[in-house]
Amino acid sequence: MADRRHGPAALLLAGTTLVALGLVGCSDDEPAVGGTGTGDGDPAAGLQVRPVLGMLAELECEPSDVPEPPGNTAADEEAALCDLDGLGYRLGPAVAAQEGVEAADLYRTGDAWRIQVTLDPEATEAVAGLAEDAASSDSRIAFVVDGLVLNAPAVGGTIGGTLQLVGSWTGAQAEDYRARIAP
């Protein structure tokens, strides 16, 4: 049986973490593993923050521990994308993208890895608006990295200028995702 490292617990943890973003830096996390790096500068690569419009059972997604990210859809277009568990999502246009990322750092907390993403003021405002809309409508927000949905948590509150993407990824996967997000 395949080892499923990215199940609903990771999404629940991510959603819980997003609600408590104001507490960044108030924990006993191990020190950062990877610092802010340099991405390739491609605006279609890296992070996109998108509203989840619905689930797509008919989208052919295969669970994968080591996927090859397909690349992001243009930010102003809707997208049909998969997550690591093989779930399909219909996503709205991105409200924030790679150019709004100021830093991406990697931390390990127990068995989970956390990618802490710092956004610039414009991206912060856009994501905060999306989070407010999602919280009031019982919707989800997708955090997409190079065309792969890393997290799609429900949002129960506001989001500030720091995002935390949490998962039970391997250390190598977590570093790969962080490097793809880093400015």
C-alpha positions as CSV (number, residue, x, y, z in Angstrom):
1,M,0.0,0.0,0.0
2,A,1.4,3.4,-0.9
3,D,2.4,5.8,1.8
4,R,-0.1,8.7,1.7
5,R,1.7,11.7,3.2
6,H,-0.6,14.5,2.0
7,G,-4.1,13.6,3.3
8,P,-6.9,15.5,4.8
9,A,-4.9,16.0,8.0
10,A,-2.4,18.2,6.1
11,L,-5.3,20.3,4.7
12,L,-6.9,20.6,8.2
13,L,-3.5,21.6,9.6
14,A,-3.0,24.2,6.9
15,G,-6.5,25.6,7.4
16,T,-5.9,25.8,11.2
17,T,-2.5,27.4,10.6
18,L,-4.0,30.1,8.3
19,V,-6.5,31.1,11.0
20,A,-3.6,31.7,13.4
21,L,-1.2,33.5,11.1
22,G,-0.9,36.3,13.6
23,L,1.1,34.0,15.8
24,V,4.0,33.5,13.4
25,G,7.2,33.4,15.4
26,C,5.5,32.4,18.6
27,S,6.4,28.7,18.6
28,D,9.1,26.2,19.3
29,D,9.8,25.4,15.7
30,E,13.2,24.1,14.7
31,P,15.3,26.7,12.9
32,A,14.8,27.5,9.2
33,V,16.2,24.8,6.9
34,G,16.2,26.9,3.7
35,G,16.4,30.6,3.4
36,T,15.1,33.0,0.9
37,G,16.5,31.9,-2.5
38,T,16.2,33.1,-6.0
39,G,13.6,31.7,-8.4
40,D,13.8,31.8,-12.1
41,G,11.7,35.0,-12.4
42,D,9.1,33.5,-14.7
43,P,5.7,35.1,-13.7
44,A,3.9,31.9,-14.7
45,A,6.0,29.9,-12.3
46,G,6.0,29.7,-8.6
47,L,3.1,30.6,-6.3
48,Q,-0.4,31.5,-7.2
49,V,-3.3,32.1,-4.7
50,R,-6.7,31.2,-6.3
51,P,-10.3,30.8,-5.1
52,V,-11.6,27.2,-5.2
53,L,-14.7,27.3,-7.3
54,G,-15.5,23.6,-7.0
55,M,-14.1,20.0,-7.0
56,L,-13.6,18.1,-10.2
57,A,-14.2,14.4,-9.8
58,E,-13.9,13.9,-13.5
59,L,-10.4,15.4,-13.7
60,E,-7.9,12.6,-14.1
61,C,-5.6,13.1,-11.2
62,E,-3.3,10.5,-9.9
63,P,-2.0,10.5,-6.3
64,S,1.7,11.0,-6.4
65,D,4.5,11.4,-3.8
66,V,6.8,12.8,-6.4
67,P,4.8,14.7,-9.1
68,E,6.2,16.6,-11.9
69,P,4.4,20.0,-11.6
70,P,2.7,20.8,-14.9
71,G,3.3,24.6,-14.7
72,N,0.9,27.3,-13.8
73,T,-2.1,28.4,-15.8
74,A,-2.1,32.1,-16.8
75,A,-3.1,34.1,-13.7
76,D,-6.1,35.7,-15.3
77,E,-7.6,32.4,-16.4
78,E,-9.6,29.7,-14.5
79,A,-7.7,26.5,-14.0
80,A,-8.4,22.8,-13.5
81,L,-5.6,21.4,-11.3
82,C,-4.8,18.4,-9.1
83,D,-3.3,18.0,-5.6
84,L,-0.9,15.4,-4.3
85,D,-3.7,13.2,-3.2
86,G,-5.3,13.0,-6.7
87,L,-8.1,15.4,-6.0
88,G,-9.2,17.7,-8.8
89,Y,-10.0,21.4,-8.3
90,R,-11.7,24.0,-10.4
91,L,-10.0,27.3,-9.5
92,G,-10.8,30.9,-10.3
93,P,-8.2,33.4,-11.6
94,A,-5.2,34.1,-9.3
95,V,-5.5,37.1,-6.9
96,A,-1.8,37.0,-6.1
97,A,1.1,35.4,-7.8
98,Q,4.9,34.9,-7.7
99,E,5.7,38.5,-8.2
100,G,4.0,39.3,-4.9
101,V,6.4,37.0,-2.9
102,E,9.1,38.7,-0.9
103,A,10.5,35.7,0.9
104,A,9.9,31.9,1.4
105,D,11.4,30.1,4.3
106,L,11.2,26.5,5.4
107,Y,10.7,25.2,8.9
108,R,10.1,21.8,10.4
109,T,7.5,21.4,13.2
110,G,7.4,17.9,14.5
111,D,6.5,15.6,11.5
112,A,5.2,18.5,9.4
113,W,7.1,20.9,7.2
114,R,6.0,24.6,7.0
115,I,6.8,27.0,4.2
116,Q,6.4,30.5,5.4
117,V,5.7,32.9,2.6
118,T,6.0,36.7,3.1
119,L,3.9,38.7,0.6
120,D,4.4,42.3,-0.5
121,P,1.6,44.9,0.5
122,E,-0.3,44.5,-2.8
123,A,-0.4,40.7,-2.7
124,T,-1.3,40.9,1.1
125,E,-4.3,43.1,0.3
126,A,-5.4,40.8,-2.5
127,V,-5.1,37.6,-0.4
128,A,-6.8,39.3,2.6
129,G,-9.8,40.2,0.3
130,L,-10.0,36.6,-1.0
131,A,-9.8,35.2,2.5
132,E,-12.6,37.5,3.7
133,D,-14.8,36.4,0.8
134,A,-13.9,32.7,1.4
135,A,-14.6,33.0,5.2
136,S,-18.0,34.6,4.6
137,S,-19.1,32.0,2.0
138,D,-17.6,28.8,3.5
139,S,-15.2,28.5,0.6
140,R,-11.6,27.5,0.2
141,I,-8.5,29.1,-1.1
142,A,-5.9,27.1,-3.2
143,F,-2.2,27.7,-2.9
144,V,-0.8,26.5,-6.2
145,V,2.9,26.0,-6.9
146,D,3.8,25.5,-10.5
147,G,0.4,24.0,-11.4
148,L,0.1,21.7,-8.4
149,V,-2.3,22.4,-5.5
150,L,-0.2,22.2,-2.3
151,N,-3.1,23.2,0.0
152,A,-6.7,24.2,-0.4
153,P,-7.9,24.9,3.2
154,A,-11.1,26.4,4.4
155,V,-10.5,29.9,5.8
156,G,-12.1,30.8,9.1
157,G,-10.6,34.3,9.6
158,T,-8.3,36.9,8.2
159,I,-4.9,36.4,6.5
160,G,-2.1,38.8,7.0
161,G,1.1,39.3,5.0
162,T,2.6,35.9,5.9
163,L,1.2,32.7,4.6
164,Q,2.0,29.3,6.0
165,L,1.7,26.2,3.8
166,V,1.9,23.1,5.9
167,G,2.2,19.5,4.9
168,S,3.6,16.1,5.7
169,W,6.0,16.3,2.8
170,T,9.4,14.8,2.8
171,G,12.3,17.2,3.5
172,A,13.3,17.1,-0.2
173,Q,9.7,17.8,-1.4
174,A,9.4,20.7,1.1
175,E,12.7,22.2,0.0
176,D,11.7,21.8,-3.7
177,Y,8.4,23.6,-3.1
178,R,10.1,26.4,-1.1
179,A,12.6,26.9,-3.9
180,R,9.9,27.1,-6.5
181,I,8.1,29.8,-4.4
182,A,11.3,31.8,-3.4
183,P,11.7,35.1,-5.2
